[in-house]
Amino acid sequence: MKTDSAGRARWRLVEIWGDTADLGHLAWSIAIGLVVSLAGFLVANRVLASTVGTPELARAYAMLAGLGGCVLSGLICAWLFTPKREVIEGTSADPRWREEVLAELAGEHGDLGSVADLPPAVVREMKELEIHDLFASYRPRAARQEGGAP
């Protein structure tokens, strides 16, 4: 049985916290995070145990070193595993795709409401992001058909 590269790559992807990750990179990232943060904790614990007066204080500082190791491992993983997605800014995207996304949003969360109901700060931010007109002009497919619009 022959599988295409897209199908092979698709099974390696997983969605975590609203983002898509490669399973192999995720496993390596977890291993790197574990090793670097645990090493930071253990080394700091051993060094601080002989220099700090109380063991509890040494352990607390060692935990801070472990957290520093977490940040360091995040930087290492960001450097090793670059993002796989492409972000395209501007209005060159297919309008049908935008309609599908808005319809999906409306399906998941109910009616999208009106842009006129939003606070001025939100409207200002939507205009800065160039999505205000998109949401302001959106009408669900059923409403377009009732109004006679295509």
C-alpha positions in Angstrom: 0.0 0.0 0.0 1.4 3.3 -1.1 0.8 6.4 1.0 1.4 10.0 -0.1 3.6 12.4 1.8 0.7 14.6 2.8 -1.1 11.6 4.4 2.0 10.5 6.2 2.7 14.1 7.5 -0.9 14.5 8.6 -0.8 11.6 11.1 2.3 13.2 12.7 0.4 16.4 13.5 -1.6 16.9 16.7 -3.6 19.9 18.0 -2.6 21.1 21.4 -4.1 24.2 23.0 -5.4 25.5 19.7 -2.1 25.1 17.9 -0.8 22.3 15.6 2.4 20.6 16.5 4.5 17.8 15.0 4.5 14.7 17.2 8.2 14.1 16.8 9.1 17.7 17.6 6.8 17.6 20.5 8.4 14.5 21.9 11.9 16.0 21.5 10.7 19.3 23.1 9.4 17.5 26.1 12.6 15.5 26.5 14.8 18.6 26.1 12.6 20.5 28.6 12.8 17.6 31.1 16.6 17.3 30.8 17.5 21.0 30.9 15.1 22.0 33.7 15.8 19.0 35.9 19.6 19.4 35.4 19.3 23.1 36.3 17.3 22.2 39.5 19.7 19.4 40.5 22.9 21.3 39.9 21.5 24.4 41.7 20.3 22.3 44.6 23.7 20.6 45.1 25.6 23.9 44.8 23.2 25.9 47.0 22.9 23.2 49.7 26.5 23.9 50.8 26.2 27.8 50.5 22.8 28.6 51.8 22.0 28.4 55.5 18.8 26.4 55.4 17.9 23.4 53.1 14.4 24.9 52.5 15.8 28.1 51.1 18.4 26.2 49.0 15.6 24.1 47.6 13.5 27.2 46.8 16.3 28.8 45.0 17.0 25.6 43.1 13.4 25.5 42.0 14.0 29.0 40.5 17.0 27.6 38.7 14.7 24.8 37.4 12.2 27.4 36.1 15.1 29.2 34.4 15.9 25.8 32.8 12.4 25.7 31.5 12.8 29.1 29.8 16.2 28.0 28.4 14.7 24.8 27.1 11.9 26.8 25.4 14.5 28.9 23.7 16.4 25.9 22.6 13.3 24.2 21.2 12.3 27.4 19.4 15.7 27.6 17.8 15.6 23.9 16.8 12.0 23.5 15.7 10.9 26.4 13.5 7.2 27.0 12.9 5.7 25.1 9.9 2.9 27.4 9.1 2.9 30.4 6.8 1.2 33.6 7.9 0.0 35.8 5.1 -0.9 39.4 5.9 -3.1 41.5 3.7 -6.3 41.1 1.8 -5.1 38.7 -0.9 -6.9 35.7 0.7 -9.7 34.0 -1.2 -13.1 35.6 -0.1 -14.8 32.3 -0.1 -12.3 31.0 2.4 -13.1 34.0 4.7 -16.8 33.3 4.4 -16.2 29.7 5.3 -14.2 30.7 8.4 -16.9 33.2 9.5 -19.6 30.6 9.0 -17.6 28.1 11.0 -17.2 30.7 13.8 -20.9 31.4 13.7 -21.6 27.6 13.8 -19.4 27.1 16.8 -20.4 30.1 18.9 -23.8 31.0 17.6 -24.7 34.4 16.1 -21.6 36.6 15.6 -23.6 39.7 16.6 -23.1 43.1 15.2 -19.9 45.2 15.0 -22.0 48.2 16.1 -22.5 46.5 19.6 -18.8 46.4 20.2 -16.9 48.9 22.5 -15.0 51.6 20.6 -11.6 50.2 21.7 -12.5 46.8 20.1 -13.6 48.5 16.9 -10.4 50.5 16.8 -8.3 47.4 17.2 -10.3 45.5 14.5 -9.6 48.4 12.1 -5.9 48.3 13.0 -6.0 44.5 12.2 -7.9 45.2 9.0 -10.7 42.8 10.0 -13.4 45.3 10.8 -14.9 45.5 7.3 -14.9 41.7 7.1 -17.0 41.3 10.2 -19.1 44.3 9.4 -20.1 43.0 6.0 -20.7 39.4 7.1 -24.2 38.1 6.7 -25.0 34.4 7.3 -25.9 32.4 4.2 -29.5 32.0 5.2 -29.9 35.8 5.6 -28.4 36.4 2.2 -30.7 33.9 0.6 -33.8 35.5 2.2 -32.6 39.0 1.1 -32.1 37.7 -2.5 -28.4 38.4 -2.4 -26.1 35.7 -4.0 
